[in-house]
Amino acid sequence: MCRVKTAVFFHAHPDDEALLTAGTMAMLAAEGHRVVLVVATAGEHGLAELPHGDELGETRMNELYDSAARLGCARVVRLGYADSGLEAGGGAEDRPADAFMDADIEEAATRLAAILDEEKAELLTIYDPSGGYGHPDHVQVYRVGTRAAKLAAIPPILLEATVNRDPLLKGVRLAARFYPQLDIRSFETAYSASADITHRVNVRKWTSVKRQSMAAHATQASGGDGDRTLAALLKIPAPVYRYVFGTEWYVRRDLPPGTKMTHPFDD
């Protein structure tokens, strides 16, 4: 067996880990590595049937612990900031005083770096510069995580968890023929172009666990006026789900263009 290493997965809210990195987390845990999940917020201002606030945050953290247990995580840490919320309004006065998107980057990065040092982490995952689809807390994860990796006593491998934009755009354009209300433009700058992706991790063996991780976040499968993304994904037949979610994508900026790797710890 290879030497045991520690990987820290940094996310903005509970359920983000299920959507972007759950397969990789389960794979690394199954290989015997130590997997640590860090969330910036409790997601207390997320869309859900429960009202915003402490009750929703506590519920979502309990869902996160359930998800983490299914994935084989050794530790879960909340960084301690408030969920900025997608519907919090346009100005800072509409957000909590300690909203993550308004956090001092150096202070937040120092908190995260302390965890990296404590864990002697050799890998840190964040998001791409656009935060995937542009959520301000996700963009802040990129900023804070990038800085934390530099502050750590031993700089970890830094991977940006993302989605391959090219096939995503093809699918959206096809769907737009039947759902004209889809805004294709919003997907044109989301996530990362195929040419920029350095890691394509095959997680088909762990898609059933990834599905369990998604299902753990029950509050995010309901609430709001329209269909929730998580609820729709959980309705996908297992063989199709395995195909669609069988690969997880990452970008490592210190590697030359065209690099193709299949494991997070490849070097």
Accessible surface in RSA format (square Angstrom, percent):
REM  Atomic radii and reference values for relative SASA: ProtOr
REM  Chains: A
REM  Algorithm: Lee & Richards
REM  Probe-radius: 1.40
REM  Slices: 20
REM RES _ NUM      All-atoms   Total-Side   Main-Chain    Non-polar    All polar
REM                ABS   REL    ABS   REL    ABS   REL    ABS   REL    ABS   REL
RES MET A   1   177.84  92.1  84.87  56.2  92.97 221.4  64.75  55.1 113.09 149.8
RES CYS A   2    79.31  60.0  58.50  65.2  20.81  48.9  47.69 120.8  31.62  34.1
RES ARG A   3   148.25  62.2 130.56  66.6  17.69  42.1  82.43 112.7  65.82  39.9
RES VAL A   4    81.68  53.7  65.20  59.0  16.48  39.7  65.20  56.6  16.48  44.7
RES LYS A   5    47.17  23.0  45.31  27.8   1.87   4.4  11.66  10.5  35.52  37.8
RES THR A   6    14.24  10.1  13.19  13.4   1.05   2.5   0.22   0.3  14.02  21.2
RES ALA A   7     0.00   0.0   0.00   0.0   0.00   0.0   0.00   0.0   0.00   0.0
RES VAL A   8     0.00   0.0   0.00   0.0   0.00   0.0   0.00   0.0   0.00   0.0
RES PHE A   9     0.00   0.0   0.00   0.0   0.00   0.0   0.00   0.0   0.00   0.0
RES PHE A  10     0.35   0.2   0.00   0.0   0.35   0.9   0.00   0.0   0.35   1.0
RES HIS A  11     0.72   0.4   0.72   0.5   0.00   0.0   0.72   0.7   0.00   0.0
RES ALA A  12     0.00   0.0   0.00   0.0   0.00   0.0   0.00   0.0   0.00   0.0
RES HIS A  13    12.64   6.9  12.64   8.8   0.00   0.0   6.06   6.2   6.58   7.7
RES PRO A  14     0.00   0.0   0.00   0.0   0.00   0.0   0.00   0.0   0.00   0.0
RES ASP A  15    15.79  11.1  15.79  15.7   0.00   0.0   0.00   0.0  15.79  15.7
RES ASP A  16     9.91   6.9   8.55   8.5   1.36   3.2   1.35   3.2   8.55   8.5
RES GLU A  17     0.00   0.0   0.00   0.0   0.00   0.0   0.00   0.0   0.00   0.0
RES ALA A  18     0.00   0.0   0.00   0.0   0.00   0.0   0.00   0.0   0.00   0.0
RES LEU A  19    56.64  31.5  47.28  33.8   9.36  23.5  47.28  33.2   9.36  25.2
RES LEU A  20    24.59  13.7  19.21  13.7   5.38  13.5  20.63  14.5   3.96  10.7
RES THR A  21     0.00   0.0   0.00   0.0   0.00   0.0   0.00   0.0   0.00   0.0
RES ALA A  22     0.00   0.0   0.00   0.0   0.00   0.0   0.00   0.0   0.00   0.0
RES GLY A  23     0.00   0.0   0.00   N/A   0.00   0.0   0.00   0.0   0.00   0.0
RES THR A  24     0.66   0.5   0.66   0.7   0.00   0.0   0.66   0.9   0.00   0.0
RES MET A  25     0.00   0.0   0.00   0.0   0.00   0.0   0.00   0.0   0.00   0.0
RES ALA A  26     5.45   5.0   2.83   4.4   2.62   6.0   3.20   4.5   2.25   6.0
RES MET A  27    10.82   5.6  10.82   7.2   0.00   0.0   0.18   0.2  10.64  14.1
RES LEU A  28     0.00   0.0   0.00   0.0   0.00   0.0   0.00   0.0   0.00   0.0
RES ALA A  29    22.92  21.1   7.64  11.8  15.29  34.8   8.10  11.4  14.82  39.3
RES ALA A  30    71.45  65.7  27.77  42.9  43.67  99.3  40.57  57.1  30.87  81.8
RES GLU A  31    59.45  34.1  46.34  35.1  13.11  31.2  35.18  68.0  24.27  19.8
RES GLY A  32    32.40  40.0   0.00   N/A  32.40  40.0  21.09  57.9  11.31  25.3
RES HIS A  33    12.33   6.7   3.13   2.2   9.20  23.5   1.21   1.2  11.12  12.9
RES ARG A  34    88.52  37.2  83.48  42.6   5.04  12.0  34.16  46.7  54.36  32.9
RES VAL A  35     0.46   0.3   0.00   0.0   0.46   1.1   0.00   0.0   0.46   1.2
RES VAL A  36     0.00   0.0   0.00   0.0   0.00   0.0   0.00   0.0   0.00   0.0
RES LEU A  37     0.00   0.0   0.00   0.0   0.00   0.0   0.00   0.0   0.00   0.0
RES VAL A  38     0.00   0.0   0.00   0.0   0.00   0.0   0.00   0.0   0.00   0.0
RES VAL A  39     0.00   0.0   0.00   0.0   0.00   0.0   0.00   0.0   0.00   0.0
RES ALA A  40     0.00   0.0   0.00   0.0   0.00   0.0   0.00   0.0   0.00   0.0
RES THR A  41     0.00   0.0   0.00   0.0   0.00   0.0   0.00   0.0   0.00   0.0
RES ALA A  42     3.32   3.1   3.32   5.1   0.00   0.0   3.32   4.7   0.00   0.0
RES GLY A  43     0.00   0.0   0.00   N/A   0.00   0.0   0.00   0.0   0.00   0.0
RES GLU A  44    17.81  10.2  17.81  13.5   0.00   0.0  11.96  23.1   5.86   4.8
RES HIS A  45    51.84  28.3  46.59  32.4   5.25  13.4  32.03  33.0  19.81  23.0
RES GLY A  46    14.52  17.9   0.00   N/A  14.52  17.9  14.52  39.8   0.00   0.0
RES LEU A  47    71.54  39.8  63.80  45.6   7.74  19.4  64.88  45.6   6.66  17.9
RES ALA A  48    15.99  14.7   0.24   0.4  15.75  35.8   0.24   0.3  15.75  41.7
RES GLU A  49   136.10  78.1 101.23  76.6  34.87  83.0  40.64  78.6  95.46  77.9
RES LEU A  50    53.85  30.0  51.31  36.7   2.54   6.4  51.79  36.4   2.06   5.5
RES PRO A  51    92.48  67.4  80.82  73.7  11.66  42.4  92.39  76.3   0.08   0.5
RES HIS A  52    94.42  51.6  67.88  47.2  26.54  67.9  44.68  46.0  49.74  57.9
RES GLY A  53    22.78  28.1   0.00   N/A  22.78  28.1  22.78  62.5   0.00   0.0
RES ASP A  54   132.92  93.1 120.29 119.7  12.63  29.9  41.72  98.2  91.20  91.0
RES GLU A  55   101.21  58.1  93.65  70.9   7.56  18.0  40.96  79.2  60.25  49.2
RES LEU A  56     0.00   0.0   0.00   0.0   0.00   0.0   0.00   0.0   0.00   0.0
RES GLY A  57     4.14   5.1   0.00   N/A   4.14   5.1   4.14  11.4   0.00   0.0
RES GLU A  58   119.03  68.3 110.74  83.8   8.30  19.8  38.57  74.6  80.47  65.7
RES THR A  59    39.75  28.3  38.13  38.7   1.62   3.9  26.00  34.9  13.75  20.8
RES ARG A  60     7.31   3.1   7.31   3.7   0.00   0.0   0.00   0.0   7.31   4.4
RES MET A  61    16.91   8.8  16.91  11.2   0.00   0.0  16.91  14.4   0.00   0.0
RES ASN A  62    84.05  58.0  76.95  74.4   7.10  17.1  25.00  60.2  59.05  57.1
RES GLU A  63    17.58  10.1  15.11  11.4   2.47   5.9  14.28  27.6   3.30   2.7
RES LEU A  64     0.00   0.0   0.00   0.0   0.00   0.0   0.00   0.0   0.00   0.0
RES TYR A  65   110.66  51.7 104.62  59.5   6.04  15.7  72.08  54.2  38.59  47.6
RES ASP A  66    56.80  39.8  49.47  49.2   7.33  17.3  22.07  51.9  34.73  34.6
RES SER A  67     0.00   0.0   0.00   0.0   0.00   0.0   0.00   0.0   0.00   0.0
RES ALA A  68     3.11   2.9   3.06   4.7   0.05   0.1   3.11   4.4   0.00   0.0
RES ALA A  69    75.65  69.6  48.22  74.4  27.44  62.4  56.57  79.7  19.08  50.6
RES ARG A  70   110.97  46.6  85.36  43.5  25.61  61.0  22.90  31.3  88.07  53.4
RES LEU A  71     3.12   1.7   0.00   0.0   3.12   7.8   0.89   0.6   2.23   6.0
RES GLY A  72    40.42  49.9   0.00   N/A  40.42  49.9  26.68  73.2  13.75  30.8
RES CYS A  73    23.08  17.5   0.37   0.4  22.72  53.4   0.37   0.9  22.72  24.5
RES ALA A  74    58.05  53.4  19.61  30.3  38.45  87.5  29.76  41.9  28.29  74.9
RES ARG A  75    65.69  27.6  57.62  29.4   8.07  19.2  27.85  38.1  37.84  22.9
RES VAL A  76    35.65  23.5  10.76   9.7  24.89  60.0  10.76   9.3  24.89  67.5
RES VAL A  77    25.22  16.6  22.55  20.4   2.66   6.4  25.22  21.9   0.00   0.0
RES ARG A  78   109.80  46.1  86.99  44.3  22.81  54.3  22.34  30.5  87.45  53.0
RES LEU A  79    12.14   6.8   2.45   1.8   9.69  24.4   3.72   2.6   8.42  22.7
RES GLY A  80    38.68  47.7   0.00   N/A  38.68  47.7  19.77  54.3  18.90  42.3
RES TYR A  81    10.20   4.8   9.87   5.6   0.33   0.9  10.20   7.7   0.00   0.0
RES ALA A  82     7.97   7.3   7.68  11.9   0.29   0.7   7.87  11.1   0.10   0.3
RES ASP A  83     2.20   1.5   2.20   2.2   0.00   0.0   0.00   0.0   2.20   2.2
RES SER A  84     0.23   0.2   0.00   0.0   0.23   0.5   0.00   0.0   0.23   0.3
RES GLY A  85     8.33  10.3   0.00   N/A   8.33  10.3   3.02   8.3   5.31  11.9
RES LEU A  86   115.99  64.6  84.14  60.2  31.85  80.1  85.27  59.9  30.71  82.7
RES GLU A  87   141.02  81.0 104.22  78.8  36.80  87.6  51.36  99.3  89.66  73.2
RES ALA A  88    26.28  24.2   7.75  12.0  18.53  42.1  19.46  27.4   6.81  18.1
RES GLY A  89    47.99  59.2   0.00   N/A  47.99  59.2  30.97  85.0  17.02  38.1
RES GLY A  90    84.57 104.3   0.00   N/A  84.57 104.3  43.85 120.3  40.72  91.2
RES GLY A  91    19.91  24.6   0.00   N/A  19.91  24.6  16.74  45.9   3.17   7.1
RES ALA A  92    61.43  56.5  48.42  74.7  13.01  29.6  48.57  68.4  12.86  34.1
RES GLU A  93   148.78  85.4 107.70  81.5  41.07  97.8  71.01 137.3  77.77  63.5
RES ASP A  94    78.55  55.0  50.64  50.4  27.91  66.0  14.39  33.9  64.16  64.0
RES ARG A  95    34.82  14.6  19.62  10.0  15.20  36.2   3.18   4.4  31.63  19.2
RES PRO A  96    37.22  27.1  21.72  19.8  15.50  56.4  34.18  28.2   3.04  18.9
RES ALA A  97   114.43 105.2  67.90 104.8  46.53 105.8  80.02 112.7  34.41  91.2
RES ASP A  98    77.27  54.1  69.03  68.7   8.24  19.5  38.93  91.6  38.34  38.2
RES ALA A  99     0.60   0.6   0.00   0.0   0.60   1.4   0.00   0.0   0.60   1.6
RES PHE A 100     0.00   0.0   0.00   0.0   0.00   0.0   0.00   0.0   0.00   0.0
RES MET A 101    55.08  28.5  40.74  27.0  14.33  34.1  38.35  32.6  16.73  22.2
RES ASP A 102    69.86  48.9  37.59  37.4  32.27  76.3  27.37  64.4  42.49  42.4
RES ALA A 103    16.38  15.1   0.08   0.1  16.30  37.1   9.46  13.3   6.93  18.3
RES ASP A 104    86.71  60.7  72.10  71.8  14.61  34.5  32.32  76.1  54.39  54.2
RES ILE A 105    65.44  37.2  61.76  46.0   3.67   8.9  61.76  44.5   3.67  10.0
RES GLU A 106    81.55  46.8  79.41  60.1   2.14   5.1  50.82  98.3  30.73  25.1
RES GLU A 107    86.10  49.4  78.03  59.0   8.07  19.2  34.17  66.1  51.93  42.4
RES ALA A 108     0.00   0.0   0.00   0.0   0.00   0.0   0.00   0.0   0.00   0.0
RES ALA A 109     0.00   0.0   0.00   0.0   0.00   0.0   0.00   0.0   0.00   0.0
RES THR A 110    74.93  53.3  74.06  75.1   0.87   2.1  63.17  84.9  11.76  17.8
RES ARG A 111    91.35  38.4  82.24  41.9   9.11  21.7  38.49  52.6  52.86  32.0
RES LEU A 112     0.00   0.0   0.00   0.0   0.00   0.0   0.00   0.0   0.00   0.0
RES ALA A 113     6.04   5.6   6.04   9.3   0.00   0.0   6.04   8.5   0.00   0.0
RES ALA A 114    58.70  54.0  47.62  73.5  11.08  25.2  54.20  76.3   4.50  11.9
RES ILE A 115    14.40   8.2  13.82  10.3   0.58   1.4  14.26  10.3   0.15   0.4
RES LEU A 116     3.57   2.0   1.39   1.0   2.18   5.5   1.55   1.1   2.02   5.4
RES ASP A 117    59.91  42.0  45.57  45.4  14.34  33.9  25.30  59.5  34.60  34.5
RES GLU A 118   115.86  66.5  86.38  65.4  29.47  70.2  44.07  85.2  71.79  58.6
RES GLU A 119    19.27  11.1   8.96   6.8  10.31  24.5   4.18   8.1  15.09  12.3
RES LYS A 120   153.41  74.8 141.38  86.7  12.03  28.6 102.83  92.6  50.58  53.9
RES ALA A 121     3.22   3.0   0.00   0.0   3.22   7.3   0.00   0.0   3.22   8.5
RES GLU A 122    51.28  29.4  47.52  36.0   3.75   8.9  23.89  46.2  27.39  22.4
RES LEU A 123     0.11   0.1   0.11   0.1   0.00   0.0   0.11   0.1   0.00   0.0
RES LEU A 124     0.00   0.0   0.00   0.0   0.00   0.0   0.00   0.0   0.00   0.0
RES THR A 125     1.26   0.9   1.26   1.3   0.00   0.0   0.69   0.9   0.57   0.9
RES ILE A 126     0.72   0.4   0.03   0.0   0.70   1.7   0.09   0.1   0.63   1.7
RES TYR A 127     1.74   0.8   1.74   1.0   0.00   0.0   1.74   1.3   0.00   0.0
RES ASP A 128     1.74   1.2   1.68   1.7   0.06   0.1   1.67   3.9   0.07   0.1
RES PRO A 129    60.33  44.0  50.55  46.1   9.78  35.5  50.81  42.0   9.52  59.1
RES SER A 130    39.79  33.6  29.19  39.0  10.59  24.4  38.26  81.5   1.53   2.1
RES GLY A 131     0.30   0.4   0.00   N/A   0.30   0.4   0.10   0.3   0.20   0.5
RES GLY A 132     4.83   6.0   0.00   N/A   4.83   6.0   4.63  12.7   0.21   0.5
RES TYR A 133   117.68  54.9  88.68  50.5  29.00  75.5  74.05  55.7  43.63  53.8
RES GLY A 134    41.20  50.8   0.00   N/A  41.20  50.8  22.72  62.3  18.47  41.4
RES HIS A 135    10.83   5.9   9.33   6.5   1.49   3.8   4.37   4.5   6.46   7.5
RES PRO A 136    38.83  28.3  32.92  30.0   5.92  21.5  37.09  30.6   1.74  10.8
RES ASP A 137     0.00   0.0   0.00   0.0   0.00   0.0   0.00   0.0   0.00   0.0
RES HIS A 138     6.25   3.4   6.25   4.3   0.00   0.0   3.91   4.0   2.34   2.7
RES VAL A 139    27.26  17.9  27.26  24.7   0.00   0.0  27.26  23.7   0.00   0.0
RES GLN A 140     3.08   1.7   3.08   2.3   0.00   0.0   0.29   0.6   2.79   2.1
RES VAL A 141     0.00   0.0   0.00   0.0   0.00   0.0   0.00   0.0   0.00   0.0
RES TYR A 142    54.26  25.3  54.26  30.9   0.00   0.0  22.43  16.9  31.83  39.2
RES ARG A 143   116.08  48.7 108.94  55.5   7.14  17.0  22.60  30.9  93.48  56.7
RES VAL A 144     0.00   0.0   0.00   0.0   0.00   0.0   0.00   0.0   0.00   0.0
RES GLY A 145     0.00   0.0   0.00   N/A   0.00   0.0   0.00   0.0   0.00   0.0
RES THR A 146    33.21  23.6  32.86  33.3   0.36   0.8  32.38  43.5   0.83   1.3
RES ARG A 147    84.14  35.3  82.25  41.9   1.88   4.5  24.64  33.7  59.50  36.1
RES ALA A 148     0.00   0.0   0.00   0.0   0.00   0.0   0.00   0.0   0.00   0.0
RES ALA A 149     7.54   6.9   6.83  10.5   0.71   1.6   7.21  10.2   0.33   0.9
RES LYS A 150   146.14  71.3 118.74  72.9  27.40  65.2  70.58  63.5  75.56  80.5
RES LEU A 151    60.19  33.5  35.72  25.6  24.48  61.5  38.38  27.0  21.82  58.7
RES ALA A 152     6.75   6.2   0.83   1.3   5.91  13.5   0.83   1.2   5.91  15.7
RES ALA A 153    83.89  77.1  47.16  72.8  36.74  83.6  58.80  82.8  25.09  66.5
RES ILE A 154   118.94  67.7 114.12  85.0   4.81  11.6 114.88  82.7   4.06  11.0
RES PRO A 155    93.67  68.3  75.60  68.9  18.07  65.7  75.60  62.4  18.07 112.3
RES PRO A 156    12.91   9.4   0.09   0.1  12.82  46.6   1.86   1.5  11.04  68.6
RES ILE A 157    30.80  17.5  23.35  17.4   7.45  18.0  28.69  20.7   2.11   5.7
RES LEU A 158    41.75  23.3  35.50  25.4   6.25  15.7  35.50  24.9   6.25  16.8
RES LEU A 159     0.34   0.2   0.34   0.2   0.00   0.0   0.34   0.2   0.00   0.0
RES GLU A 160     3.31   1.9   3.31   2.5   0.00   0.0   1.06   2.1   2.25   1.8
RES ALA A 161     1.89   1.7   0.25   0.4   1.64   3.7   0.25   0.3   1.64   4.4
RES THR A 162     2.43   1.7   0.00   0.0   2.43   5.8   0.10   0.1   2.33   3.5
RES VAL A 163    32.76  21.6  32.76  29.7   0.00   0.0  32.76  28.5   0.00   0.0
RES ASN A 164    14.97  10.3  14.21  13.7   0.76   1.8   0.00   0.0  14.97  14.5
RES ARG A 165    50.18  21.1  50.18  25.6   0.00   0.0   3.51   4.8  46.67  28.3
RES ASP A 166    60.24  42.2  55.11  54.9   5.13  12.1  22.62  53.2  37.62  37.5
RES PRO A 167    70.85  51.6  61.34  55.9   9.51  34.6  62.70  51.8   8.15  50.6
RES LEU A 168    52.17  29.1  44.37  31.7   7.80  19.6  51.39  36.1   0.79   2.1
RES LEU A 169    18.97  10.6  18.97  13.6   0.00   0.0  18.97  13.3   0.00   0.0
RES LYS A 170   148.24  72.3 140.74  86.4   7.50  17.9  85.06  76.6  63.18  67.3
RES GLY A 171    38.10  47.0   0.00   N/A  38.10  47.0  32.89  90.3   5.21  11.7
RES VAL A 172    13.75   9.0  11.42  10.3   2.33   5.6  12.66  11.0   1.09   3.0
RES ARG A 173   114.41  48.0 108.46  55.3   5.96  14.2  41.63  56.9  72.78  44.1
RES LEU A 174    98.02  54.6  95.33  68.2   2.69   6.8  97.27  68.3   0.76   2.0
RES ALA A 175    32.72  30.1  27.86  43.0   4.87  11.1  32.54  45.8   0.18   0.5
RES ALA A 176    16.97  15.6  10.28  15.9   6.69  15.2  10.52  14.8   6.44  17.1
RES ARG A 177   186.66  78.4 150.97  77.0  35.69  85.0  52.13  71.3 134.52  81.5
RES PHE A 178   147.80  73.9 122.46  75.9  25.34  65.9 127.57  77.3  20.23  57.9
RES TYR A 179   125.80  58.7 125.53  71.4   0.28   0.7  77.13  58.0  48.67  60.0
RES PRO A 180   111.49  81.3  85.32  77.8  26.16  95.1  89.14  73.6  22.35 138.9
RES GLN A 181   142.02  79.4 106.62  77.9  35.40  84.3  71.16 151.5  70.86  53.7
RES LEU A 182    63.89  35.6  51.69  37.0  12.20  30.7  54.31  38.1   9.57  25.8
RES ASP A 183    68.13  47.7  58.41  58.1   9.72  23.0  33.58  79.0  34.55  34.5
RES ILE A 184    49.54  28.2  46.57  34.7   2.97   7.2  46.57  33.5   2.97   8.1
RES ARG A 185   181.75  76.3 174.03  88.7   7.72  18.4  67.53  92.3 114.22  69.2
RES SER A 186    64.47  54.5  41.68  55.6  22.80  52.5  44.35  94.4  20.13  28.2
RES PHE A 187    55.58  27.8  55.58  34.4   0.00   0.0  55.58  33.7   0.00   0.0
RES GLU A 188    76.13  43.7  65.54  49.6  10.60  25.2  16.83  32.6  59.31  48.4
RES THR A 189   103.35  73.5  95.35  96.7   8.00  19.1  72.53  97.4  30.82  46.6
RES ALA A 190     5.80   5.3   2.74   4.2   3.06   7.0   5.80   8.2   0.00   0.0
RES TYR A 191    42.81  20.0  36.17  20.6   6.65  17.3  11.41   8.6  31.40  38.7
RES SER A 192     6.00   5.1   3.77   5.0   2.22   5.1   4.21   9.0   1.79   2.5
RES ALA A 193    25.42  23.4  25.37  39.1   0.05   0.1  25.37  35.7   0.05   0.1
RES SER A 194    31.46  26.6  29.52  39.4   1.93   4.5  10.15  21.6  21.30  29.8
RES ALA A 195    85.50  78.6  59.66  92.1  25.83  58.8  72.68 102.4  12.81  33.9
RES ASP A 196    72.14  50.5  62.89  62.6   9.25  21.9   8.26  19.4  63.88  63.7
RES ILE A 197     4.56   2.6   0.00   0.0   4.56  11.0   0.00   0.0   4.56  12.4
RES THR A 198     7.24   5.2   7.16   7.3   0.09   0.2   7.16   9.6   0.09   0.1
RES HIS A 199     0.00   0.0   0.00   0.0   0.00   0.0   0.00   0.0   0.00   0.0
RES ARG A 200    69.16  29.0  64.46  32.9   4.70  11.2  42.43  58.0  26.72  16.2
RES VAL A 201     0.32   0.2   0.32   0.3   0.00   0.0   0.32   0.3   0.00   0.0
RES ASN A 202    84.88  58.5  75.04  72.5   9.84  23.7  32.14  77.4  52.73  51.0
RES VAL A 203     0.00   0.0   0.00   0.0   0.00   0.0   0.00   0.0   0.00   0.0
RES ARG A 204    83.97  35.3  80.91  41.2   3.06   7.3  18.24  24.9  65.74  39.8
RES LYS A 205   164.15  80.1 135.62  83.2  28.53  67.9  90.37  81.3  73.78  78.6
RES TRP A 206    42.17  16.9  42.17  20.4   0.00   0.0  33.94  18.1   8.23  13.4
RES THR A 207     7.94   5.6   7.77   7.9   0.17   0.4   0.84   1.1   7.10  10.7
RES SER A 208    71.81  60.7  62.09  82.9   9.71  22.4  48.99 104.3  22.82  32.0
RES VAL A 209    33.28  21.9  33.28  30.1   0.00   0.0  33.28  28.9   0.00   0.0
RES LYS A 210     3.87   1.9   3.87   2.4   0.00   0.0   0.00   0.0   3.87   4.1
RES ARG A 211    55.25  23.2  55.25  28.2   0.00   0.0  29.74  40.6  25.51  15.5
RES GLN A 212    76.82  43.0  73.60  53.8   3.22   7.7  24.16  51.4  52.66  39.9
RES SER A 213     0.00   0.0   0.00   0.0   0.00   0.0   0.00   0.0   0.00   0.0
RES MET A 214     0.18   0.1   0.00   0.0   0.18   0.4   0.00   0.0   0.18   0.2
RES ALA A 215    55.77  51.3  39.25  60.6  16.52  37.6  40.28  56.7  15.49  41.0
RES ALA A 216    12.19  11.2   0.00   0.0  12.19  27.7   6.10   8.6   6.09  16.1
RES HIS A 217     0.35   0.2   0.00   0.0   0.35   0.9   0.01   0.0   0.34   0.4
RES ALA A 218    64.82  59.6  54.80  84.6  10.02  22.8  58.86  82.9   5.96  15.8
RES THR A 219    18.52  13.2  12.15  12.3   6.37  15.2  18.52  24.9   0.00   0.0
RES GLN A 220     9.48   5.3   8.61   6.3   0.88   2.1   1.28   2.7   8.20   6.2
RES ALA A 221    31.42  28.9  20.03  30.9  11.39  25.9  20.03  28.2  11.39  30.2
RES SER A 222    39.37  33.3  34.92  46.6   4.45  10.3  29.88  63.6   9.50  13.3
RES GLY A 223    13.69  16.9   0.00   N/A  13.69  16.9   6.05  16.6   7.64  17.1
RES GLY A 224    46.56  57.4   0.00   N/A  46.56  57.4  12.86  35.3  33.70  75.5
RES ASP A 225   165.31 115.8 120.93 120.4  44.38 104.9  42.96 101.1 122.35 122.0
RES GLY A 226    54.21  66.8   0.00   N/A  54.21  66.8  37.21 102.1  17.00  38.1
RES ASP A 227   148.08 103.7 112.42 111.9  35.66  84.3  32.03  75.4 116.05 115.7
RES ARG A 228    39.47  16.6  36.31  18.5   3.17   7.5   8.80  12.0  30.67  18.6
RES THR A 229    94.45  67.2  85.84  87.0   8.61  20.5  54.14  72.7  40.31  60.9
RES LEU A 230     6.32   3.5   4.41   3.2   1.91   4.8   4.45   3.1   1.87   5.0
RES ALA A 231    22.50  20.7  19.18  29.6   3.32   7.5  21.30  30.0   1.20   3.2
RES ALA A 232    51.01  46.9  41.97  64.8   9.04  20.6  45.57  64.2   5.44  14.4
RES LEU A 233    32.81  18.3  32.81  23.5   0.00   0.0  32.81  23.0   0.00   0.0
RES LEU A 234    44.44  24.8  31.19  22.3  13.25  33.3  31.22  21.9  13.22  35.6
RES LYS A 235   166.38  81.2 138.86  85.2  27.52  65.5  90.27  81.3  76.10  81.1
RES ILE A 236    35.18  20.0  32.65  24.3   2.53   6.1  35.05  25.2   0.13   0.4
RES PRO A 237    85.15  62.1  74.50  67.9  10.65  38.7  85.15  70.3   0.00   0.0
RES ALA A 238    68.99  63.4  59.25  91.4   9.75  22.2  60.38  85.0   8.61  22.8
RES PRO A 239   102.57  74.8  87.63  79.9  14.93  54.3  94.62  78.1   7.95  49.4
RES VAL A 240    74.48  49.0  71.38  64.6   3.10   7.5  74.48  64.7   0.00   0.0
RES TYR A 241     3.59   1.7   3.59   2.0   0.00   0.0   3.59   2.7   0.00   0.0
RES ARG A 242   122.38  51.4 122.36  62.4   0.01   0.0  32.09  43.9  90.29  54.7
RES TYR A 243   168.22  78.5 155.33  88.4  12.89  33.6 109.16  82.0  59.06  72.8
RES VAL A 244    70.17  46.2  55.18  50.0  15.00  36.1  59.51  51.7  10.66  28.9
RES PHE A 245    27.70  13.9  26.84  16.6   0.86   2.2  27.70  16.8   0.00   0.0
RES GLY A 246     0.00   0.0   0.00   N/A   0.00   0.0   0.00   0.0   0.00   0.0
RES THR A 247    30.40  21.6  27.65  28.0   2.75   6.6  11.27  15.1  19.13  28.9
RES GLU A 248     3.51   2.0   2.17   1.6   1.34   3.2   3.51   6.8   0.00   0.0
RES TRP A 249    47.23  19.0  45.66  22.1   1.58   3.7  41.99  22.4   5.24   8.5
RES TYR A 250     0.43   0.2   0.43   0.2   0.00   0.0   0.43   0.3   0.00   0.0
RES VAL A 251     3.43   2.3   3.29   3.0   0.14   0.3   3.29   2.9   0.14   0.4
RES ARG A 252    19.37   8.1  17.82   9.1   1.55   3.7   1.16   1.6  18.21  11.0
RES ARG A 253   136.24  57.2 105.29  53.7  30.95  73.7  63.23  86.4  73.02  44.3
RES ASP A 254   106.48  74.6  69.07  68.7  37.42  88.5  51.74 121.8  54.74  54.6
RES LEU A 255    33.84  18.8  20.75  14.8  13.09  32.9  21.95  15.4  11.89  32.0
RES PRO A 256    88.16  64.3  81.28  74.1   6.88  25.0  87.50  72.2   0.66   4.1
RES PRO A 257   133.17  97.1 104.63  95.4  28.55 103.8 113.01  93.3  20.17 125.3
RES GLY A 258    57.02  70.3   0.00   N/A  57.02  70.3  37.44 102.7  19.58  43.8
RES THR A 259    25.00  17.8  15.68  15.9   9.32  22.2  20.05  26.9   4.95   7.5
RES LYS A 260   167.39  81.7 136.54  83.8  30.85  73.5  79.51  71.6  87.89  93.6
RES MET A 261    33.91  17.6  28.33  18.7   5.58  13.3  31.45  26.7   2.46   3.3
RES THR A 262    95.45  67.9  88.11  89.3   7.34  17.5  61.29  82.3  34.17  51.6
RES HIS A 263    40.28  22.0  40.28  28.0   0.00   0.0  34.58  35.6   5.70   6.6
RES PRO A 264     0.44   0.3   0.44   0.4   0.00   0.0   0.44   0.4   0.00   0.0
RES PHE A 265    19.39   9.7   9.02   5.6  10.37  27.0   9.56   5.8   9.83  28.1
RES ASP A 266    49.89  34.9  44.90  44.7   5.00  11.8  13.33  31.4  36.57  36.5
RES ASP A 267   139.01  97.4  80.09  79.7  58.92 139.3  40.07  94.3  98.94  98.7
END  Absolute sums over single chains surface
CHAIN  1 A    12444.5       9721.7       2722.8       7134.0       5310.6
END  Absolute sums over all chains
TOTAL         12444.5       9721.7       2722.8       7134.0       5310.6
